[in-house]
Amino acid sequence: MDNLGAGRVYEYAGAASGDGDTSTGEKAFIMRIRWKLLLLLLATALLPMGFLAVFQNRSWSRLGHELGYRTRETLVQRAGQQLLQLAQDHARSLRREVQTLNLAVRTQAREAGHCLSLLPPADPAVFWTEQYDQADSTIPGLVRSEQHFQHTPNGEQEPVLVTYDAQVFVSAPGVDRSAVEEDVARLSSMVDVYRSIRAGHAESLYWQHTALVSGVHSSYPGHGGYPDAFDPRQRLWFTNALAEGKVTGNPPFVDTTTGEVVFTTSAPIIGRNGEPVGVTGIDVSMLDIMRALSVPTAWSADADVMLLLPAAEILPGDDRVMIVAQQSYLDARAEHGEPIEREYLTSENAAELQALAADLSAGRSGLRQMPGKGRDCLWAYALADRGVSVCLVVPHHDIVEEGVEAETRVIQRTRHQLELAGIFFAVAALVVLALALWGSRSVTRPIAELADVAEHIAVGDFKVRATVRSRDELGDLARTVNEMLPQLEDRMRLRHSLTLAKEVQQTLLPGAPPQIEGLDVSGTSIYCDETGGDYYDFVELRRIGPRCLAVAVGDVTGHGIAPALLMASARALLRSRIGQAGGLGLMLGEVNRQVHADSSRGRFMTLFLGVLDPDTRTIRWVCAGHDPPITYDVATGSFGELRGGDLPLGITDDTVYEEYRASLPAGERVIVIGTDGIWEASNEAGEMFGKDRLREVLRSHATQPAEAIRQAITDAVVAFRGSHPQEDDITLVVVKVL
């Protein structure tokens, strides 16, 4: 913790000495304190005057609100009754339309089943969608529709070519028209059925259509514009009718050919065997429905008309209210034939919204005032059919506009009075400001002096001292700063010493790998603190052989200065004895006795020392408790280890170390010597890197130079560790025998 604290002070001082903005930032901080004190003084002086101004404002405002309140109450009551009556009238009208439409669809389904049970006519009038797209002259009665329009690329609308003398046939993708020829011929007689049903409802019916499970679809009046991928069996009006087995209302969707938003009422067609063979339906334009649900002209600009349905009717347990239809759906831009995305009623008043939902679920009519889309509104609703209710929403402001105008006039007078009071308030504030500036300076001067002391500390001046001017908290702060400075100077000195120790230790490691023919060598040490206990070294032994190389890798327990000193001592002992006569085991025993004498209790060092001779392709080694190096044969792709070993250095003074020897057959071989900081490196999940990952990296890069192999291993460890801090020193030596 002491080192960390010193490090933070040192970094701050460096930043201050390199950037003049620090002083400016501190002065800005002092000014902020002064302004806070100034505002406090101003508030103390001006609060009484402000209280009087607020009291006067509230008196005038109360009068304006009382006048406006009575007018608003009368207008709201009258408009609410009118709005509720209108919603109930619309609901009754819509209920009759739905009942009529259900009867028409039921009749259409019965007649479609009858047509399918008859023999196909000898010469049916059948026209396919592509004929309509090409305006085939054989199609009778083609005219521009006054009811159906399609959107052009430039955003305009143009009438669709239709005929009331024929229907259009469409086959689903993959359907062989010859296989459904008889079904098409039978459905050709549906024109008279469509025409007779439409005769009584020409203004409300949009399309009439029939689809069979075989993939045949017909629509009346005849028209083109169907996409190639159109399959009626995938539409909700088809699947819902088959699933329900009766006349079914469906959610609004975008019409396939015109892009208009429509409602579809559909019913299954029962065949001769009593099983459903298809679905017939009638589309009604949402535009026609919304036109019929009008509101008074004075409100129509901002009013909203919706059809609502309790979501529990579709999803049991759902207490929300679903919007079945509203004006914004007419501007929907969805894929043709797809349902409009469901929306649910929202309001900032959750309690009123819940009460409205309860009324809708119970089929009750009602009138409520609650916010909607960010503004206060009147909501009038009445049940139409099958849980669907008509809801009229009018902004509250449109209804109470007269009361608001009266209230506004009074408020304008209030503002005039407040302007006069504001002038007096400003003059008084200037006087108080001058007095507060003078008073705040006496308080902020000690803070400014402390900031000046902080600037000196930031640039490394620890001789500066703060002046103690008072016996309050600022005086205590000045005394604390003076007591802190000597300790801070000591910690900076200690950090500087650690930096020098790190530089010294780095000089003890090899500056560059040796250049020996037949060997490719690379090594590195990465410490987790300023100094560490890991060690590696290369010593050329020309007295033993012209290309002999000694490689040492060691690991002292712990981190910091003590392990670093023991590492330096062991290095000096090894270098002084490595070239002497005698075996490696005898030499390491002498080093161990000296290390044992020099090391403190509980401190020891693992060491691997190997001597490679590329001329004889042999390696001799001794191991003092170190993990055995990993070997890899590039030609065969096999791994091995240089096993064998004795106690670490420094545990006892009489340890006998055995020398091992092995031959290196022809071919490239890689020897990896490392410390446990590699395979014991852990990530945030606590998982260790392990030797298996080390072997995989070695296998993937074995054909590359030793430096590239070494870099690949350290990069893999860093990537595996991620944001988890390095907890142990990492030392790695890679020797490639060519």
DAHU-V150531 format. One record per residue. N is the residue number from 0. RES is the residue in one small letter. NEAR is the number of other ideal C-beta (glycine too) atoms within 10 Angstrom. Layout:
BEGIN
n->{N/N}
res->{RES/RES}
near->{NEAR/NEAR}
END
This chain:
BEGIN
n->{0/1/2/3/4/5/6/7/8/9/10/11/12/13/14/15/16/17/18/19/20/21/22/23/24/25/26/27/28/29/30/31/32/33/34/35/36/37/38/39/40/41/42/43/44/45/46/47/48/49/50/51/52/53/54/55/56/57/58/59/60/61/62/63/64/65/66/67/68/69/70/71/72/73/74/75/76/77/78/79/80/81/82/83/84/85/86/87/88/89/90/91/92/93/94/95/96/97/98/99/100/101/102/103/104/105/106/107/108/109/110/111/112/113/114/115/116/117/118/119/120/121/122/123/124/125/126/127/128/129/130/131/132/133/134/135/136/137/138/139/140/141/142/143/144/145/146/147/148/149/150/151/152/153/154/155/156/157/158/159/160/161/162/163/164/165/166/167/168/169/170/171/172/173/174/175/176/177/178/179/180/181/182/183/184/185/186/187/188/189/190/191/192/193/194/195/196/197/198/199/200/201/202/203/204/205/206/207/208/209/210/211/212/213/214/215/216/217/218/219/220/221/222/223/224/225/226/227/228/229/230/231/232/233/234/235/236/237/238/239/240/241/242/243/244/245/246/247/248/249/250/251/252/253/254/255/256/257/258/259/260/261/262/263/264/265/266/267/268/269/270/271/272/273/274/275/276/277/278/279/280/281/282/283/284/285/286/287/288/289/290/291/292/293/294/295/296/297/298/299/300/301/302/303/304/305/306/307/308/309/310/311/312/313/314/315/316/317/318/319/320/321/322/323/324/325/326/327/328/329/330/331/332/333/334/335/336/337/338/339/340/341/342/343/344/345/346/347/348/349/350/351/352/353/354/355/356/357/358/359/360/361/362/363/364/365/366/367/368/369/370/371/372/373/374/375/376/377/378/379/380/381/382/383/384/385/386/387/388/389/390/391/392/393/394/395/396/397/398/399/400/401/402/403/404/405/406/407/408/409/410/411/412/413/414/415/416/417/418/419/420/421/422/423/424/425/426/427/428/429/430/431/432/433/434/435/436/437/438/439/440/441/442/443/444/445/446/447/448/449/450/451/452/453/454/455/456/457/458/459/460/461/462/463/464/465/466/467/468/469/470/471/472/473/474/475/476/477/478/479/480/481/482/483/484/485/486/487/488/489/490/491/492/493/494/495/496/497/498/499/500/501/502/503/504/505/506/507/508/509/510/511/512/513/514/515/516/517/518/519/520/521/522/523/524/525/526/527/528/529/530/531/532/533/534/535/536/537/538/539/540/541/542/543/544/545/546/547/548/549/550/551/552/553/554/555/556/557/558/559/560/561/562/563/564/565/566/567/568/569/570/571/572/573/574/575/576/577/578/579/580/581/582/583/584/585/586/587/588/589/590/591/592/593/594/595/596/597/598/599/600/601/602/603/604/605/606/607/608/609/610/611/612/613/614/615/616/617/618/619/620/621/622/623/624/625/626/627/628/629/630/631/632/633/634/635/636/637/638/639/640/641/642/643/644/645/646/647/648/649/650/651/652/653/654/655/656/657/658/659/660/661/662/663/664/665/666/667/668/669/670/671/672/673/674/675/676/677/678/679/680/681/682/683/684/685/686/687/688/689/690/691/692/693/694/695/696/697/698/699/700/701/702/703/704/705/706/707/708/709/710/711/712/713/714/715/716/717/718/719/720/721/722/723/724/725/726/727/728/729/730/731/732/733/734/735/736/737}
res->{m/d/n/l/g/a/g/r/v/y/e/y/a/g/a/a/s/g/d/g/d/t/s/t/g/e/k/a/f/i/m/r/i/r/w/k/l/l/l/l/l/l/a/t/a/l/l/p/m/g/f/l/a/v/f/q/n/r/s/w/s/r/l/g/h/e/l/g/y/r/t/r/e/t/l/v/q/r/a/g/q/q/l/l/q/l/a/q/d/h/a/r/s/l/r/r/e/v/q/t/l/n/l/a/v/r/t/q/a/r/e/a/g/h/c/l/s/l/l/p/p/a/d/p/a/v/f/w/t/e/q/y/d/q/a/d/s/t/i/p/g/l/v/r/s/e/q/h/f/q/h/t/p/n/g/e/q/e/p/v/l/v/t/y/d/a/q/v/f/v/s/a/p/g/v/d/r/s/a/v/e/e/d/v/a/r/l/s/s/m/v/d/v/y/r/s/i/r/a/g/h/a/e/s/l/y/w/q/h/t/a/l/v/s/g/v/h/s/s/y/p/g/h/g/g/y/p/d/a/f/d/p/r/q/r/l/w/f/t/n/a/l/a/e/g/k/v/t/g/n/p/p/f/v/d/t/t/t/g/e/v/v/f/t/t/s/a/p/i/i/g/r/n/g/e/p/v/g/v/t/g/i/d/v/s/m/l/d/i/m/r/a/l/s/v/p/t/a/w/s/a/d/a/d/v/m/l/l/l/p/a/a/e/i/l/p/g/d/d/r/v/m/i/v/a/q/q/s/y/l/d/a/r/a/e/h/g/e/p/i/e/r/e/y/l/t/s/e/n/a/a/e/l/q/a/l/a/a/d/l/s/a/g/r/s/g/l/r/q/m/p/g/k/g/r/d/c/l/w/a/y/a/l/a/d/r/g/v/s/v/c/l/v/v/p/h/h/d/i/v/e/e/g/v/e/a/e/t/r/v/i/q/r/t/r/h/q/l/e/l/a/g/i/f/f/a/v/a/a/l/v/v/l/a/l/a/l/w/g/s/r/s/v/t/r/p/i/a/e/l/a/d/v/a/e/h/i/a/v/g/d/f/k/v/r/a/t/v/r/s/r/d/e/l/g/d/l/a/r/t/v/n/e/m/l/p/q/l/e/d/r/m/r/l/r/h/s/l/t/l/a/k/e/v/q/q/t/l/l/p/g/a/p/p/q/i/e/g/l/d/v/s/g/t/s/i/y/c/d/e/t/g/g/d/y/y/d/f/v/e/l/r/r/i/g/p/r/c/l/a/v/a/v/g/d/v/t/g/h/g/i/a/p/a/l/l/m/a/s/a/r/a/l/l/r/s/r/i/g/q/a/g/g/l/g/l/m/l/g/e/v/n/r/q/v/h/a/d/s/s/r/g/r/f/m/t/l/f/l/g/v/l/d/p/d/t/r/t/i/r/w/v/c/a/g/h/d/p/p/i/t/y/d/v/a/t/g/s/f/g/e/l/r/g/g/d/l/p/l/g/i/t/d/d/t/v/y/e/e/y/r/a/s/l/p/a/g/e/r/v/i/v/i/g/t/d/g/i/w/e/a/s/n/e/a/g/e/m/f/g/k/d/r/l/r/e/v/l/r/s/h/a/t/q/p/a/e/a/i/r/q/a/i/t/d/a/v/v/a/f/r/g/s/h/p/q/e/d/d/i/t/l/v/v/v/k/v/l}
near->{5/11/13/9/13/21/15/10/19/17/10/14/19/13/12/20/12/9/12/8/9/17/15/10/10/19/14/9/12/16/13/10/14/19/15/12/18/20/12/12/18/16/12/11/16/16/10/9/15/12/10/12/18/12/9/14/16/11/11/17/14/12/15/18/14/11/15/21/13/11/17/21/12/13/18/18/12/11/21/18/12/16/24/19/14/19/26/17/13/23/22/15/14/21/17/12/18/18/11/13/20/19/12/21/24/15/15/26/24/15/20/28/18/14/21/22/12/10/8/16/12/6/7/14/16/17/20/16/22/13/18/25/14/10/10/13/8/8/19/12/11/18/13/11/16/8/17/21/17/18/13/9/5/5/6/9/13/10/13/19/20/24/20/18/16/23/25/28/23/23/21/18/10/7/17/10/13/6/12/18/14/13/21/19/19/21/27/20/18/22/19/10/21/26/15/12/19/18/9/10/14/9/8/17/22/19/25/23/25/27/27/27/17/18/21/24/28/28/24/26/26/26/23/21/19/23/14/7/9/19/18/26/18/11/24/17/26/25/15/18/28/16/11/13/11/12/18/23/21/20/18/22/24/19/20/21/21/23/16/22/22/23/24/26/22/30/26/24/25/18/15/9/6/6/9/17/18/28/29/31/27/27/22/20/21/25/16/17/19/18/10/14/22/13/21/14/8/13/19/13/9/14/20/19/22/24/24/25/21/22/19/17/14/12/11/7/6/13/13/16/26/22/20/22/23/20/14/13/22/15/7/17/7/14/10/15/19/13/16/21/9/13/14/11/21/13/18/13/15/10/9/16/21/13/14/23/18/13/18/26/15/10/11/13/17/18/20/17/14/19/15/21/11/7/13/15/23/24/26/25/26/26/22/24/18/12/18/22/27/27/26/25/23/25/19/20/14/20/25/22/14/13/21/16/11/15/21/11/12/17/17/10/12/19/11/11/14/15/9/10/17/13/9/11/15/9/10/13/16/8/10/18/15/10/13/22/14/10/12/19/13/9/14/19/14/20/16/15/15/17/16/16/18/17/15/17/19/19/13/14/13/18/7/15/12/22/12/15/12/11/9/10/9/19/15/12/15/20/13/10/18/15/9/14/18/10/13/17/17/13/19/17/11/13/18/12/12/18/13/10/17/15/11/12/23/12/7/15/17/16/6/9/19/14/9/16/9/14/22/20/23/19/23/18/23/17/22/14/17/20/23/26/29/29/27/22/20/19/17/16/16/10/10/15/16/13/18/21/24/22/24/22/24/25/27/30/16/16/19/16/16/16/24/26/19/25/24/17/17/27/18/13/20/21/14/13/16/19/14/10/7/11/14/22/17/15/22/27/20/15/25/28/17/18/25/17/9/14/22/9/5/9/19/22/27/21/27/25/27/23/22/25/19/19/11/12/16/15/24/19/26/25/25/26/18/25/19/16/23/18/20/20/16/15/10/9/9/9/15/14/12/19/11/14/20/18/15/22/30/30/18/12/12/8/18/11/24/13/18/17/11/15/8/18/10/8/12/15/20/23/25/25/24/28/27/17/23/25/16/14/22/17/14/9/7/7/11/14/21/15/18/8/17/19/14/12/18/21/14/12/18/18/12/15/13/21/16/14/25/23/17/17/23/17/11/20/22/13/10/16/16/9/6/14/7/16/12/20/25/23/25/25/27/27/25/24/21/11}
END
